[in-house]
């Protein structure tokens, strides 16, 4: 596959339901999208517990106003992620040609967050499970992107 073909698959000429990558990548996309949507809803509605237990942020040691600000920022970021997940669901149902692009954008978002936290670290205590779960999702996204870009053999004929 040439670099031009990869770009055409990432940025299709038309957004339609045409998809000739491996079907398992659609399942991976759906799984990761649903997990991310679930995470977002949990953070929005049960932020304190999630931020403390899953992300290891010691909110109890913060002044009340600072803890509230951290929760608000987590909720706002989760709302954005939930909207992105809803776009992914629409793509999965109606615009499958956009799935490789949405995989790529999710990967860029994850890597951007890692880079951002390298310069502005998030203070955590212990070994919270959140970063591990997010890394597993990242690996699944990379695999899903690769499988969505590779045309199935039957579509090569």
Beta strands, then each sheet from edge to edge (+ up, - down):
end
